[in-house]
């Protein structure tokens, strides 16, 4: 199983070499945008170029002659455009509105030939030779850099150099990878696996089939505060307000990422503590259509949450999967029922019109998501303990009871 880790490192760039990095980034973005222009076709997605070799064969000579970039940086710029085009084509096939990819953010992609690592510094290719940059690492040890980049277990992958205009600092986001073949870490014994179901929503950011809720109130509150503050700065229209707006955007992005990282860690811990092997999420395709009340920052959070859990879980012996969400909110999750009807759900409450089962609607959905993954396996999965005793007649980790989002009250027969 592939495990990826990213170690962000602040770089100390010599003053006399900062312009070399800025000029390199300008030329890198030029190459990426020229490649995107070549790959794109507004009339028919089948005419778009999504093969890296095709784009490279057509553009490499032109871009090498027209820039001062090294061969590897030119190839990475072409590859970035091809990957972006692929993503647009996939959305186009689904009937979504797309346009030609455009690259404006300051960033460059380095492979292991254009970036050479030493214990406390890195040597980077630029338009004016190589520049050696020391690392500014936190005092706490081990740092992510020490754990992953210096580890013999991980190999270096293409990584991204970024520049923070608000702080005038350079950061290198170093991506590493290892292949985990230890069966004791991720069980392949699918006949004895337990599933933790996770439902994502607006009122409750995430709900587990164990009955644990991650409420969305704090997340929504701070997203509104950031939005309000942005509006105030935009109304001023001054250069100072514009600069402050850029700094605010960086703070907001960092806050949202850290918040979702925390929730992801807690979900993985929930799975480990309940001896679960798989964390099942609903497929996030068309999530905006299924949750019309969700705003852009909710959709962003849903996607990032699954991505974070997906790469965090394997290190603790768990995998993350997605299942089709069809009717999971309308189906009764009781093992002896399963009745599905749109009248079963009324807002945040679920009331089965057949058996009378009443429970929090998001909790019911989380159980159904876990059940759907468990039951689509051809093997019988391990049953889960229920409220501390006995076996639940389902293949998903469940704590029995009724939930209202704040409390849990066991009832007979759940």
N, C-alpha and C positions, 0 to 999 in steps of 0.2 A: 504494500500500500504506500502511495506517495504522500509524504508529509512535507509541507512547505512552511517556512518561517521567514519573517521579514524583520531585520534589525535596523531601525532608523539611527543614524549617527550624524552628529553635528560636525562639520568640517572647519578646520582653521586654515583658510586660504591665504597665502602670502598676498599682501596688498598689490604688489607689482604684477600678479598673475590673475587678478579678479577679472580684468577686462578680457583676458583670453577665454575664460569660461563663458562670459556673457556673449562674446562673439561666436563661440562654438555653439551655444544654444540657439542663437539667431539663425545660424546656417542649418542647424539640425531641424528647426521648425520649418525652414524653407524647403528642405528635402522632403519632410513628411507631408507638407501641403502640396508640393508638386506631385508626389506619389499619389496622394488622395485624388487629385485632379485627374491623373492618368487612369486610376482604377474605377472612377465613378462614371455612371451613365444614367442620366435623369429619366430616360424613356423606358428602360426595361432592365430589371435587376439581373436578368440572365446575361446581360452584356457587361456587367460589372466584373472587374478582375479581382478574384479572391484567392489566387495562387501566388505565393511569394516568389516562386521561381520565374513566373511570367513577368511580374512587375520588375524584379531585379534585372532580368535579362534586357528589358526595354529601357530601364532608367539608370542603371549603375554607371555606365560610362559618362552619360550626360552630367550626372550629379557629382561624380568625382572630378570631372574637368571644371565644372562651374563653381566648386567650393574648395575650401582648404581642409575639409574634414578627412579623417582617416577612413580607410576602407570599411572598417568595422562599424564606425558611427553612421556612415552612409547606409549600410545594409540594415542597421537597426532602425533608422528612420523609415526606410521603405517597408520594413516588416510592421512597424507601428501603423502605417497607413493601411496596409493590407488587412491587419486584424480589425481595425476600426471599420473598414468597408464590409468585412464579413459580418460584423455585428449589425450594421445597418441593413444589409441584405436579408438577414434573418427576420428582423422586425418588419421589413417591407413585405416579405412573404406572408406575414401574419396580418397584413392589411393596415399596419400602423404607418403614420406619417414619418418620413425620414428625409434627410437631405445629405448632401455631400459632407463627409467629415472635414472639420476644420480644426487646426491645432494652434492655439494661442497662448496656452499656459507655459511658463518657463520650465522646461524639463528636457533631459536627455537620457537615453537608455544606453547603458554600458554593458558589454559582455565581458567574459573573463580574459579576453585578449586586450581590450581597451582599458581595463581597470586591473591593476596589479596590487594585491594586498600584502601588507606587512603587519606586524603585530599592533602597531600604534599609528599607522598611517596608510594612505592609499595613493597610488600613482595613476593619474587620469590622463587620457589622450585629449589634446585640444587642437585648435587650428594652428597653434604655435608651439608644437612639441608637447612634452608631458609636464604636468604640474604635480608636485607632491604636496599632499594636504594631510596635516596631522588630525587625529581624532580628538574631539572634546567629549570624553566619556564621563558618565556620572560616577560618583565615589562608590556607590553600592556595587557589590560584586556577588555573583557574576552578572555582568550586563548582558543584554540580548546579543551584543556583538561577540562577547566571549563564549556564550552558550552555543551559538549557532555558526557564526562565521569562522571562528577558530577551532570549532569541533571537527574532528576527523570523521564524524558520522554524517555531516552535512556537506554538500557540494554547492559551490557558488553558481548562481543563475543570473540571467540578465537583470540588472538593477537600475534604479532611477535616481538621477541627480536632480534636485529641485532647489529653487532659490526663493526665499521668503522676502518679498520686497518690503514688507512692513518692518521687519527686523534687520534687513540687510545681511541675512545669514544664508549659508549653503548647507543643505542636508542631503545625505546619501542614504537612500532606502535600499538596503542590501537584501536581496532575496536569496534564500538557500533552500536546498531540497535534500531529502533522504528517502530511501525506499526501506520501509519497515517490513521485514520478513518474519518477525517474531510473532508466532501464532498466539503466544500467551498474552500479547498486548491487544490484539484485535482478533477475537474468536471467529474461526471459520466454521464452527460447529453450529450450523443454522438450525439444527433440530432442538437446540437448547438455548435459544436466545429470548431475551425479554425486550420489549419495545416501550419507550417513553413517547407518548404523543404530545405534540405542541401545537396549540392554536394561536394564531396571531390576530390582533384586532386593534381597534382604536381606543376603546375604554380601558381594556386590559391589553397592554402591549404584547404579553405572552401569557398563556395558561397551560400548565402541564397536566397530564392525565393523573398525576399523583395528587392534584388538588392545590398545587402551588401557583399563586398568581403574581405576575409582575405588572403592577398597575401603570397606566400611561399618564397619570395626572401630572407628575413632575416633569416628564418629558414634554408634554403639551405646554405646560406653563412656561418653561424656558424657551421653547420654540416661539411662543407668542411674544415673550419679552424681547428676544432677539429681533423678531419681525417689527415690533413696535419701534425699537431703537433704530433699525435700518431706515424706517419711514421718516423718522425725525431728522436723521442725517441727510437723507436725500432731499428733503425740503429746503435745507440750508443752501445747497448748491455751491458751496465754497470749496476751494482746493483742500483746505484743512479738513472739512467734513468728508471729502472724498477719501483722503488718506485715512481718516478715522474709520470710514466705512470698510476699507480694505482690511484694517486690523481687526475690526469686529467680525468680519467674515471668517478670518483665520481662527479667531477664538471660538466662534460658533461651531465651525467644522471640527475643531479639536474636541470641544465639549461633547458634541453628538457622538463622535467616534468612541470617546472614552466611556460614555454612558452605555452604548450598545456593547462595547467590549465587556463591561461589568455584567450586564444581563447575560451575555453569552457564557461567561465563566460560571455564573450561577446555574445556568441550565445544564451545562456539562457536569457540574458538581451534583446537581439533582439526579442526573442519570447514574453517576458513579455511586452515590450513596444508596440508591435504590437498586443497585446491581443490574442496571440495564445495559444491553449491548448495542442498541440502536435508538437513535433519537429521530422520530418521524415528524416532518413538517409537511404542510400542504404545499403543492406545487404553486409557485408564485406567479406563473404565467397568467396574465390578465387579472391580476389581483385588484387593479384599479377599477375594473368593471364590476367585480364581485363586491367591492367595498366602496361604493360611490361617495360615502362620507369621509373616506380617507384622503388626507392632503398629501402633498408631495413628500413632506418630511416623514409621514407615516410609511409610505411605500419605500422610501430610502431606508428607513429603519428595518423594515421587514427583510429586505434583500441583504443588507449588511449583517443582520442578526444571523441569518442562515449561513452566510459566507464565513462569519467568524466562528460559529459553532462547527461548521464543516472542517475547518482547518485546526481548531483547538481540540476537538474530540478525540482524534486518533491517538494523541499522545497519552490519553488516559484510558485507552482500550475500548473506545466507543466510536461508532460511525454515525454519520448524519445522512438521512435519506429524505426524499420527497415523494408524496403520493398525490394522486388526483383528488381534488377537493369536492367533487360532485356530491351534493346532498349530505355532506358530513354535518351540516348544521341543522338538518331537518330529520335526521335519523335518530331513533331511540337507541342509546348505547347499551342498554341492558341486554345481557347475553341471551336471555330467554324471550326477547321481544324483537328489536330491530325494525319496528314499524317506521316507515318514512312518509312524512306528509308535511307540506309547507305550513299547516296550521299548528304543528308541534312547537314551533318557535315563535315567541312573542317578545321582541326586544331582547332584553338580557335574561329572560327566563325561558326555560324549556319545560313543556308539559305534554307528555305523550298522550295523544288522543285515544290510544288503544289500551295501554296498560296503566296509565295514570302517573307514570314516573315523572317527578318534578325535581329539577336541579338547575343550577346556573347554566345558561346556554353555551357559554364559552367552554366551560368544563366538559359538558356533554360532547361538544365538537372535538375537543382535545382527545377524549377517549376514542371517538370514532376515527380520528386520524391515525392513532396508534393501532386500532383494530384493523383498519384497512390495510396497513402495511403488514401486520402480523398474518392476516388471513390470506393475503395474496401470495404468501410463500407456500410452496408445495409441501413443506415439512411442518410438523406440529411443533410449535414453539413452547418454551417453558412457561407454565402458568405462574402467576404472581401471587405472593401472599396478600391477603385482603384484611385491612384493619388489624394487622398484627397476628391473625390466626386464620388457618384454613387456606384453601386455594380458590382463587377467583376463576370462574368458568370462562375466562377470556385469555388471549395471548398478549396482553398489554399490561404494563404496570399501572395499577389503579389503587387508590385509597378510597374505600367506600364511604358514601355519605352524601349529604346535600351541602352545597356551597353557595354562599351569597357574595363571594369575593372577599369577605373579611373573616368569616368563620367557617368551621367544618364540623358538621354534626353527623356522626355515623347513624345509619338507619338499617334495619334488617332488610336483607334481600338485595342490597345494592351490589 
